[in-house]
Amino acid sequence: MTLEVYTDADYTGSPVDRRSTSGYCTFLGGNLVTWRSKKQNAVARSSAEAEY
């Protein structure tokens, strides 16, 4: 059984408020187990500044 995790981030992707969107999904044995997508509350210049 394999565990796979994918992440993605879109820095200042919204032209309206310049906030970033980030997310992840986790697969176990090819089945989706968890996922989350969140628009950040503050404008972040890197993923190190973003918080979940």
C-alpha positions in Angstrom: 0.0 0.0 0.0 1.4 3.4 -1.0 0.9 6.8 0.5 0.9 9.8 -1.9 0.6 13.4 -1.0 0.2 16.3 -3.5 0.4 20.0 -2.8 -0.1 23.1 -4.8 -0.1 26.9 -4.2 -1.1 29.9 -6.3 0.7 33.0 -5.0 -1.3 36.2 -5.2 -3.5 34.4 -7.7 -6.7 36.4 -7.1 -6.5 39.7 -9.0 -9.2 41.1 -6.7 -7.6 40.7 -3.3 -4.1 39.4 -4.1 -4.5 36.6 -1.6 -2.9 33.2 -2.3 -4.7 29.8 -2.5 -3.0 26.6 -1.4 -4.1 23.0 -0.9 -3.2 19.4 -0.6 -4.7 15.9 -1.2 -3.6 12.6 0.3 -4.1 9.2 -1.3 -3.7 5.8 0.4 -3.5 2.8 -1.9 -4.9 5.0 -4.8 -7.9 6.1 -2.8 -8.4 9.8 -1.8 -8.3 10.0 2.0 -8.1 13.8 2.8 -8.0 17.1 0.9 -8.1 20.7 1.7 -8.0 24.0 -0.3 -7.8 27.3 1.4 -7.6 31.0 0.5 -5.1 32.6 2.8 -6.3 35.4 5.1 -3.1 37.5 4.5 -1.1 38.2 1.4 2.0 35.9 1.5 5.1 36.2 -0.6 6.1 32.6 -0.1 4.6 29.3 1.2 6.8 29.7 4.3 4.6 32.7 5.2 1.3 30.9 4.6 -0.5 29.2 7.5 -3.2 26.5 7.6 
